[in-house]
Amino acid sequence: MAERKEKFYITTPIYYTNGLPHIGHTYTTVVADVLRRYKKMRGYEVVMTTGTDEHGVNVERAAKKADIPESEFVARMADAWRSLWDELGLTADEFVRTTDLSHVRTVQWLFKLCKENGYVYKGHYTGQYCIYDNAYVNDAKPGDPCPDCGRPTETVTEENYFFKLSAFQKPLLDFYQKFPNFIQPETRKNEIVSFVEGGLKDLSITRTTIRWGIPVPGEEPHVFYVWFDALTAYLSAVGGPEFEKRGMWPADVHLVGKDIIRFHTVYWPAFLMAAMLPLPKQVWAHGWFLMDAAKMSKSKGNVVLPRPIANMLGMDALRYFLLRDVVFGQDGNFSYDALVTRYNSDLANGLGNLASRTAAMLEKNFAGKIPKPGPRLPQDDTLAKEAQNAIGEVLERYDKFEFARALETVWSVIAAADKYLTTEQPWALGTSPDEESRKAAILWTTAELLRIVTVLAHPVLPDSTTKVWHLLGQSTLLGATQLDGLRWGQLTPGLTLGKFQALFPRVEKTEAIERIESMANEELNPTPAAAPTPAPAASTSAAGAAAVPVTAPAEKIGIDDFSKVEMRVGQIKTAERIVGADKLLKLTVDIGSEIRQICAGIAQFYEPESLIGRKVAVVVNLAPRKLRGVESNGMIVAASVGPEGRPVLAGFHEDVEVGARLK
Ligand code: MSP
């Protein structure tokens, strides 16, 4: 029987459902996804979990405001979180919702174990509580603000079940000492150790003032207090009471933001010690992404959303930026300017350019095949050595969660290859046998370097490296490539290159930022006119309009209503694709009185060049709007054909004058 691989269990926090994901949440999930891919490439059986934290007062209030039951509110929010992660390619192996029955049972089971072992008692508690952060604020007086969010705390007195946290001061300190890597980074560890040394108060773990929570069996109206409930999700995700069967618990790393490290390194191990269950191996706390030097929050109105960035520059670009620009563990400032600068310099000019140059030279000189290298020169060996050394260095850095440094090393190899090409100048060599052989050596060396870089960067750039992998004629699954077997010299001559697919088209900074911001604005303040993904409607429609499935005959309108729509004959002057919007074409259209810019959702069905000069029907008095961040001033009319709604542009069989009105 095959031996079971060593396991690695990674968690992200479970996210509150009273908001939608911003770049801060995306950061934790991206890191988890990078680790998941990396550990797989190191031969582990990996499980990564995420989920939603769905109980508490905030949800009660939000559901009331939305005038729907809590269960429906959280179901919608959980769906929104899950589908955004899917859309961004961050699909976890398990998605826990704290309203899942399996989770409810796990929480009740954990409580029973703690109680049976004598670590739970009933008492009364009065304290200042921050309902936004779901935490009592120790030592706060009535009226004091919450130190985390600055909002006023509320005085709460109630009958609670208490957890004897005070009994765990010494066991916790011993544990931190015995497992010095449990809390990462080191600075956070010192912070936690001094907090625990300062003495631990018992902790209220149930509430009677909240209705929307997991009931304490036989003790209604007690429901579990959010952290006892939430932290247990890590266990419910991998089997709950039957965790041994699944074999994944304990977690190898809990990834968290610095704001919730105390819950993870003090409460959580104490709960598990009380229940006599295995403890997680590590808690890694990252810093915050700040916007204008403040933590992002919806209430401050300074959130950065992931989707517009992914739409404009690709998800790989966002992943790269998040990991490259900030030292993992420290705070970092988010700026669109820095994001686009990195995109152009490291991705478009760096990896993208090396891949396209290499492919073009192989195409031209070796009919699109990997050549057999001729005799090597010392400079080839130097480059080979650099790439080979990088392998060990990059793995070491990934292992230490030094993502920025790992990428720095990979990019130093790319820079070395650029320099090598500039010095060796394969394009200047002629066609004599010696020169051909030298060319083969140079291009094989460059392609081999590209292969190494592709494998090393894969955990961070899964989509684009997969394209390069196929470009290099590789037929295996890149994500299944084992990093431990990666060596210089494994590129087989004779392989035929795959199709070149654009990786990172260069973008103009101001325009890119404007479009990202405009898409974010559309997402934060949706208007009916600003349809996110234009799709042609059933029956006759305007290409560029939002899909409105026609299920019943439309209501009859009078001629007055019809005459409100001003349609004119337009002639397409220019047409181009839009970076980051696969379905849209940007057109300029002469409508007689002026030239208009109009976006049309026809890119998958019409080649831009085929449209130049074509006469089309244009709705000219439609309010301007932005589609994928690009201004659109009018609409081109098209029929929608077949089940996939293929747009067919409405046109004219006789010659018509540009600007003529359609009536
Ligand atoms: N529900 C709790 C966690 C329970 S885990 C058992 C929670 N949820 S949260 O949605 O508020 O935050 C989840 C994570 O997102 C935290 O790790 C937090 O640090 C992180 N971030 C939220 N904003 C952030 C930034 N601006 N930057 C980086 N991460 C931050 O806490």
Residues whose N, C-alpha, C, O or C-beta is under 5 A from the ligand:
A	BS01	MSP	P13 I14 Y15 Y16 G24 H25 Y27 D53 A230 L231 V256 G257 K258 D259 I260 G287 W288 F289 K295 M296
